[in-house]
């Protein structure tokens, strides 16, 4: 009689389960890494927008600016929002000495990230209209507004 060799069904299911756990962990790590990278890019974009806006305000004699004005002046390439907001704008004070970058429609996670991030170029941050910027002011509904003010 010939001896048969092979794996049992339990062993095969065990190997598949371990493989599924490893794939799940890899997917989770990829998602976290991707989100971190998008936020770093958004942070650098906001810094770039703030620097270009400030330079343009100084050059034009502190007249009010908008996203369209920045695009026409060549300071911005397009009107694409820097992070997952549904809309955004740039407004300046009447004298042009201060401006704000306003992001509307942020998710809770993006809101909490920006609210707790320390921007060296921003004088202050408002979250959903409140001056004390911290993650606890972000709404779970995903309709958050953050304004980053700079001089």
Secondary structure as UniProt FT lines:
FT   HELIX           9..59
FT   TURN            60..61
FT   HELIX           67..72
FT   TURN            73..74
FT   STRAND          87..92
FT   TURN            94..95
FT   STRAND          99..106
FT   HELIX           108..116
FT   STRAND          124..127
FT   TURN            128..129
FT   HELIX           135..137
FT   TURN            140..141
FT   STRAND          144..150
//
